[in-house]
């Protein structure tokens, strides 16, 4: 006796089969909006929910392929060592602001980045972190170089 599946059940069964096949082959299925671990940060009185990119692969992926970034959401890049790190926007569809932050949590400089650009935006001096937020986020809140990002000391070590 055979059963027929409605279209929703067919889609679910196909998706499950694909996931199981990927896992069986040792592959990890990914989604363009897959998220990293989260860390709550603050900039003055403003709360930030930051995805943490602390591995080489998560830093390389960053916010690429995203179509939106929620209000108060961002991505904290944790680098292995302080350096004059640079960011660019290849395959990133949303305009972003990036704050380069030293190991004490102080903002070094902030840059505005255009989508789909390969222009480098670099830290003005050695930075341990880079915090990406929606374009204009820092300026709209009066946050500038010299201010601290709270909670950054809880960021995991880079690896």
Secondary structure, 3 states (H helix, E strand, C coil): CCCCCCHHHHHHHHHHHHHHHHHHCCCCCCCCCCCCCEEEEEECCEEEEEEEECCHHHHHHCCCCCCCCCCCEEEEEEEEEEECCEECCCCCCCCEEEEEECCCCEEEEEEEECCCCCCCEECCCCEEEEEEEECCHHHHCCCCCCCEEECHHHCCCCC
